[in-house]
Amino acid sequence: MVKHPVLSNTELATLVEVDEGGFKSATIDITWPRSRGAAGIDASLRQIALEAERAVDEGRSFVILSDRATSADRVPISALLAVGAVHAHLVRTGKRTRVGLVLESGEPREVHHFCLLSGYGADAINPYLAFEALWQARRDGRLDAASDDAATETYRKALGKGILKVMAKMGISTLQSYKGAQIFEAVGLGAKVIQRCFPGTPSRLGGVGFDVLADEAVRRHERGFPTARPLPLHGLVNDGQVHWRAGGERHMWDPEAIASLQAAARQGDPDAYRRFAEHADADARTRCTLRGILRFRATTEIPLTEVEHVAVRVCEDLDLDVPRALDEFLEVEGRVAERGARLGRC
């Protein structure tokens, strides 16, 4: 029985080495050769799913998906793609309930990552790189923790509370009910990706396929194992996932928006607010939001006299006297409008 969905390195090692009471595990590599380029991810996902099915047929109790083999020559597959593909394949073949699905990955680090992984079938997750980052931060004096183990336990506790909070928002009280429930909606994923890794997940807008996802994975790999400039790195580039960075992830609250809004609020400058509004609207339209790409369709105007008053529909639904109820509604509406006008003149 796993007491926490986030496994320590020691707990994972126990699962890897287990061989008693009929329990055995199989470790499956979820990396692909960089030499294959972006084309290698599709075939690799198929192979990983088949290997997991073979492990179940051999009587393995746990399948451990691991990207520990990541190196200059091997690119890690997205943990969520790998977990989703294996879980979906085992469900389709009717073998999912016969095995526990464990992930050993350097990718997950935030609460949302663990929620997604659990929601798409992972029974337990070992975020070894997040642990190592905490240990290094402690050694560098940037983290106040008594020991590496204490830092690990604090991190696991925080993740557990975060996962519980997300579950509570959905009205789910146990991890067993949350695991594999797929209560998400995808934005920007194409039909082939959804069908292979996240079957049943709504993806109303469509989007990218495995080729784009693989290309992004290769570009991220290039940052860690550069080939064009094989010089020692002092740190990875901050791409602005959390805080705004020039040339990084786009944010609605960038320096221009903040400066204009502060000038408008502090100095009462209408021109500054106008600049803020124009900048925010332009960002929403061109870069940051889904609503920004929506446009009204050209259509024929409907005369106002032909539009049925909402009060009439309400009265009909409630089986009320329409003329009388409509008069009362309009009277109240008129009083509200009059009061609003008086407040506007104050």
N, C-alpha and C positions, 0 to 999 in steps of 0.2 A: 504494500500500500504506500503510494507516494503522498507525503503529507503536504507538499508544496509543489505547484506546477513549475517553479523555477528551481532547477537542480544545481547544487554545488558541484565542483569538479570531483570531489570525493564520491558523492552520490552517483554521478555519471559513471565513474570508474567501476563502482560496484555493479552497475547494470551491465557494463561492457564485459566484465569478467565472470558474471554469474553463470554457474553451471551446477545447480543442485535443485532437487525437488521438481525436476522436469522443466526448469526454466533455463533457457538459453537465449542469447541475443545475436543479432547480425548487424554489422556496421556497413553502411552503404555510402560510398563517396558521392557527394553532390557537387563536384567540380567538373569542368570539361577542359580539354586541351586548348590553350590559347591559339595554337597553330591552326585550328579549325575556324577561328574568327567567330563572327556572330552566327554563322550557320550551324554551329555545334550545339546550341542549346536545345533545339527541338528534339533531335535524336537522343540527346543525353537525358532529357526528361522521360522519354519513352523507355530507355534502358533502365533508369532508376526505378520506374514503376514496375517493370518486369522483374527486376532483382528483388524488390520488396515482396512481390507475389511468390517468387520462388522461395524466399526465406520463410514465408508462412507455410508453404507446402512442405518444407523440411522440418516443420514443427518448432520454429523459433518463436519465442514468447514476446521478444522485443525487436523492433527494427529501429536502428539508430541512424538517422540521416546526418552525415557529418561533412563539414567543409574544411576540416583541419588540414586537408591536403593542398589548400591554397598555396600557391608559390608563384614564382616568376613565370612558370610555364603552364599553370592551371588557374582558370578563372572560376570563382564560386558562382553557382546558380543562386538566384534569389531564394532565400529560405522559404518565403511564402509560396513561391511557384512550386518548389520541390515538395513541400508539405501538402499543398493543395492537390498536386498531380498524383501523389502516392495515395492520399486519402480517397480521392475520387475514384481512382482505379480499383482500389480494394473494395470500395463500396459497390462498384459496378460488378465485380466478380464475386460478391457475397462473402468476402473473407476478412472484412475489416474488424469484426468483433473478435477475431481469433488472435489478435496481436496488439501490442502497445506501440504507439508511434512516438519516438523521442527524437528531438532535434538538438544537435550540437553545432552551434553556429556563432560566428563572430558578428553577424549582422544585427540581431535584435538588441535594442538598448532602451527604448522608451516603452511606456505602459501600452500605448496603442499597438506597438509591434507584437507584444505578447498576447494582447486581446485578439488580434487578427490570426495569429498562429494557432491559438486555442480554438477560435471560432471555426477554423478550417481544418481541424482534426488533430493537432498536436496534443499528446497526452502530457508531455513534460518537455521543458526547454532548458538547455544549458548555454547561457550567453558568455562563453569563456572570454571573449575579447572585452566585454564590458567589465568583467571581474578584473582582468589584467590592467585595464585603464584605471580602475579604482586603486589597485595596489600601487601602480606607478605614481598616481596623484598623491597617495599617502607618503611614499618615499621622497617625493619632491617637496613635501611640506604644504601641499595645497588641500589636504584633506585631514581633518582631525578625527583620527580613529586609533584605537589602542593597538590594533593588529590587523593583518590582512583578513583574517577570519571575521573580525568584528565589522569591517567595512562590507564584506560580502553579505553578512546577515542583515545589516541595516538596509542594504540595497534590495535584498530579497523581500524584506518586510515592507519596504516602500512600494515595490512592484505588486505585492499581494494586496495591499490596501488600494492601489490604483485599479487593479483588475476588479476587485469587489465593488468599487465605486461605479465602474462602467456597467457591471452586471446589474447593480441596483437600479441604475437609470433605465434599464430595459425590463425591470421587474423580474429578473432571474436571480434566484437565491443560492444556487449550487453550481459549482464549476462543471459538474457532470451534465447539467442541462445546457450550459453555454457551449461546451466543447462540440464542435462539428455542427453547430446550429446555423452557421452562415447567415447571421442576421445583419448583413451589410449590403450596401449597394455600390457597385463599381462605377467609377468615373474615368473615362478615357481608355478602357480596355476593349480590344476587339473581340469578335465572336469566337474566334479560334482559341484565344487564351481563356475565355470564360468557359467554353465547352470542355477544354482539357483539364484546367486546374480548379475552376470555381463553378461547376455546373449548378444551374438554378439561381445564381446570383444575378439580379437585374443590372443591366448595363445599357441604359436607354440611349446614350449618345454614341455608343460604339467607340472605336479608338484604335490604338496601336496594336500591333501583333508581336509575335516572338522576335521578329527581326529587329525591331526598335528596342525592345527590352534587352536583347542580347547585346546590341550595339552600346547601350548605356552601361551595361555591366562591364564590357571590355574597356570603355573609357574610364570607368571608376578604377578598374584594375591597373590601368596605365598610370594613374596617379600614385598608386602604392609601389608599382614595379615599373618605373619609367624606362623605356627603351631608347627614346630620342635623346635624353640627357641623363645618362647613368651616373649621376652625381649624388653624393649623400644628401638626404633631405633632413632638415631640422624640424619638420612638421608638415602635415597635410594642409592643403589650401582650405581656408574657411569659406565654404560655399554659401553661407548666409541662411542656413536652414532655420536657425533660431533668431539671430539678430541680423539686421540688414547689413549687407556688405556689397560694395561696388562690384558689379559684374556677377553677383551671386543670385540666389533665389529672389524672386520679386515679392515685395511686400506692399500692401496698401499704405502702411505707415512708413514711408521713406522720409529722408531728411527734408525734401522739398515740401511734402504735405505737412509735416510737423512744424516746420518754420513758418509757413504761411498761416496755419491755424493759430499758432501762438501769437503771431503779430496781430491777427484779427481780434483775438480775445483780450490781449493786454493793451493794445492801442486803440481798439474800436475802429480798426481800419477796414472799411467795406471792400476796398480794392484787394487787400490781402485775403479776405474771405473768398472773394470772387476767384482769385488765383487758386486757392485751395480747392474750391468746388470744381473748377475746370480741370485741375490736375487729377482729382479723385474720379471724376466722371470719365476722363480720358483713360485712366488706368483700368477702370471697371470695364470699359468698352473694348480695350485692345489687349489687356494683358492678364488680368487677375481673376475675373469672375465669369461664371457661366451666363449669368443674366446679361452681362455686357455684350454677348454675341447674339442675343435675341433681338429680333426686329418685328414690328407689327406688319402683318400682311396688308397689302392694298385691297380695300374692299369698298362696297357701296354704303354710304351713310344711311342710317335708319332714322326717319323723322321721330322726334321725341314723343309726338302724340301717339305713335304706334307702339311705344315701349310700355308694357304693362307695369304698373307701380308694384314695387315689391310687397307693399302692404296688402294688395289684393291677393297675391299668392299665399301670403301668411294666413289671411282670413279664410281663404278657401281650404287650406290644409287643416285649419283648426275648426272648420265648420262654424264660422262666425257670420254675423250679419255684415256683409261687405260695406254697404254705404255708411252705416253708423260707425263701424270700426275705422273706416278710412277717414271720416271726418275727425274722429278723436285723434288718430295718428297725425294727421296734418296739423291739427291744433297744437299738439305737443311739439311737433317739429318746428312750427312757427315760433313758439315760445323759446325754444332752444336757440334758434337762429337770432332772434331779437336779443337774447342775453349775450350771445357771442359778439354781436355788433357793439353792444354797450361796453363790453370788456375791451374790445379793440380800440374804442375811442378813449379809454382811460390812459 
